[in-house]
Amino acid sequence: MPDDPEVAALFALVAERLKQAHARVHALNVSAEAKTALTRQLLIVTETAKRDLPGAARRLSRFVQDLDEGPPPVR
């Protein structure tokens, strides 16, 4: 966990939102291939968080927004 309280708070928020996003993907009624593709996108967010936490938070927000708007955003 980072020493800076703001960074630590963002880290905790991204971690919780990633957990929620993974649960949402797992619960989707889509093909295994679609779930795999979505899970890969979330793993990319996880990797991004190691180098660019604000960037990962933005990417995760877009991913969740896409899920909220309709069909899974398979890319």
Residue pairs with C-beta under 8 A, 6 or more apart in sequence:
1 8
1 11
2 8
2 11
7 53
10 53
10 54
10 57
11 49
11 53
13 57
14 45
14 49
14 53
14 56
14 57
14 60
17 57
17 60
17 64
18 42
18 45
18 46
18 49
18 60
21 42
21 60
21 63
21 64
21 67
22 39
22 42
24 64
24 67
25 35
25 38
25 39
25 42
25 67
25 72
26 35
28 34
28 35
28 38
28 72
30 38
30 72
34 72
34 74
37 74
37 75
38 72
38 73
38 74
41 63
41 73
41 75
42 60
42 63
44 59
45 56
45 59
45 60
45 63
46 56
48 55
48 56
48 59
49 56
49 57
63 73
66 72
66 73
67 73
